[in-house]
Amino acid sequence: MSVKALLTIDFKEEVTLIQQEVFNEKLVDQLWIKIPELQTAWEVCFNDLISRDFALNTTKKDISIAAHKAKISNYHAAIQFSSEWPVRFTE
């Protein structure tokens, strides 16, 4: 069964919109999908053969690469792994 990841990330106030765009572009390059209804939420699906630890390390690496490219040094992130996609809804 594949591993799905839900990522949310917040930046310090001094991070510019341009830096956020560069960060976002780099995550897209790494196959993350931006959840359009939410400002800082992303999702990705890892293949069936990887472990949760591999998914976690890959996620951390992807964030680090995107942050470095965007020259962002401080951020807060939360990651949730599951066999199911996140449930979305709007009211």
Helices and strands as residue ranges (DSSP letters): E 3-11, H 17-29, E 33-34, E 41-46, H 52-70, E 75-82
